Amino acid sequence: MDLLNYQRTVFAFHGCDRRVRDAVLLGKQKLLASLNTYDWLGTGIYFWEHGAGRALEWAIQQSKRKGTKIKEPAVLGAVIQLGNCFDLLDVEFTQKLASAARDLEDGLAAQGISLPANQSAGTNDFDWLRRERDCYVLNYVIPEIERRAHLTYHSVRGVFQEGDQAFEGAGIKLKSHIQIAVRSPAAIIGYFNPETT
C-alpha cells in the first residue's frame, strides 16, 4: 500500500500572545517551528485541531509561568492543508514508527547510547508532558523515512490523552485533543481570528 496522501483541510488553533496573533494576521510576523526537545510530535508549528478552547486554555496556563512570553493569552486560527501527513491516528504510520524506532534504539545501543526518556513535568503530571523520547524518535524517524521514500511530510498528527479521568474508571481524559505539528509552513493556507468569527 502506498503512503496515504492526506489532501484534506482542517481548522486548527494556536495558543499565543495577542501581539503575536495580531502580527501574524497582519502579515508582519510568521509562526516559527518549536524546537523544544520535549515536543511530543517533534519539530513543527503546533496547533490543536478543532480545539480553540484548548488552545486558549494552554495560552492562559502559559501566561502564568515565570518568564513567559505570553502576557495577553489569545488564539490564532489557521486553515491547514495536511498534505502528506505522518498521521499517528493511522496504524500504517504507527507501525512504521515502531519499526524505525526499534532500528534507531538498536543502532544507538550498539554505540552505548540510550534514547532519552519521557518525563513528567511535575509531581501531578501523569501524562508525561516532557516527551523527550517521542520528540527524539520522531525527529530522527521522519527524515529517514522521507529520505528512503523520496517524499516530504508536511505535517504530523496525533491524539494526546491528557488530564484527569472524565469520570471514575474512564479511559477518557478531560483534556484529550488532536494536535498537529506543521513541518512545512506552506501547508498553512491562511490565518483567521476566531474571536471575530
N, C-alpha and C positions, 0 to 999 in steps of 0.2 A: 504494500500500500504506500503510495506517495505521501510525503508530508502534506498535511492539510493546509490549505491556504485560506486563512480566515479573512476573507474580504467582507468584513462586517463592520458596522459603525456602532459605537456606543457613546452614551453620555457619561462623563466621569467628572470627578470633582477633586480639587487640590486645595488642601488647607494651607493658609499662608497669612502673612500680614496684609492689611488693607492696602498699604502703599505698593506692595508687590503686585497684588491683584490689579490695582488701577493702572500701574505702569505697564503690565502685560497687556491689558485691554487697550491701552493707547498705543501699543506697539513700541514703547520706549525701553522695554526690557524683555528678555526671554527667560523662561524657566530653565534651570540647569539640572543636569542629572545629579542625583545624590550619589556620593562616593563613600558613604559610611561603610565600614567593614561589617556592620550588623544588619544591613538592609536585606530582608529575607528573600527578595526576588532578584538580588544582585543590583548592579549599576543601572540606573534609569531615573526617569522623572515619574514620581509616584502619584497615582490617582486612585480614588475609591470609585468603583463602577456603580453608577446609580446610587451613590451614597453621600449626598450633600450634607445630611445631618451628621454623619460620622466624620466627614472632613472638617466640619465646623467644631465638633466636639474635640477632635485632635488638636486643632489650632488653639482652642481655648486652653486645653491642657498644657500645650507648649508655651503659651503666653505666661504661665505661672512658674515656669522654670527659671532658675537663676541664669543670667547671661543670654537669655533668649533673644532672637531677632524679631519675634512676633510680639508686637506691642498692642495692635488692634486686630484681633482674630477676624479672619474673613475667609470666604470660599471663592475660588475661581472655577467656573465651569468650563469644560472642554468637550469638543466633539472629536472623537478619536477613531480613526480607521485602523483596526488592529493589524491589518496586513498579514504577513507571516507571523503568527503568534505562537510562542512556546507556551502552550496552554496547559497548566498543571491541573486543570479540571478534566483533562482528557488522558486516558490511560496510555495512549500512544506516547505521549510526552513524558509521563511519569516513569514509564518503563525505560525509555531512552535515558532519562536522568539517572535512574537506579543503576543501569548497566555502566554508564560512563563514570558515575561516582565510585563504583567498585574498582574500576580500572585506575581512576585517579588515586584512590586510597592505597591500592596495591603498589602503584608507582612511587608514591611518597614513602610508604613503609619500607620499600627496598632501599631508600635513601636515608632511613632512620628518622623520617619526619612524620608527624601526626597532623591530621586535619584539625583546625581549630574547633572548639566546642561551642554549641549554642548555650547561652547562659540566661539566667533570669536577670531582670533589671532591678530587682529589689526583693525584699522579704515576702511581699504579697504577690509577686509575679509568678503565676503558674503557667503562663503562656509562652515562656522563653522569648521575651521580646528582643533580646540581643541575639539575633540569628547569624552569628559569625560563620558557623559551618555551612549553613544554607547559602549564604552570600558567596563564600569562597568557592563552593562547588558549582553554583550556577555561573559565576564569573569565569570559571575555567571551562565548564562543560559546553556552554552555549557557543563560544567562539570555536571550540574544537569541532562541534557538530556542523557549524556554519562552514568551516574550512573544508571538512570532508565532503559535505553535500553541495558545496558551491552555492550557498544561499545566504540570505541575511534574515535574522529575526528582528522584526520591528518592535515587538512588544513581548512581555512575559505577563501571564495572568495566573492568579492563584486565589484560592479561598483561604482565609485566615480565621481559624476558630479562636475566638478571644473573649475573655471576660468570664463572669460567673455563670453558672448554670441558669438557664431561663426558668427552670422550675426544678424541684427536687428530683434527683435521679436522671435529669435530662442530659442528653448528649449535645443538645442545642445550647449555644452560648449567647449571652446578651449582646456582645459586641462583634459577632462574626460578620465578615464582609468579604467582598471580592475586591482584590486590589490589582492594579495594572502598573507595571513599570514600563514606561515607554523608552525603548532603547534608541529609536530613530525619531528625532523631533519632527521629521516630515510626516509621521503618522498622525500628528495633531492637525486636524483640518482647520480648527478655529477655536476661539475662546468666547465665553459669554459670562455675564454677571448674573448668577442665579437669583440674586436678591431682587432683580428688576424684572424677572420673567414670570 
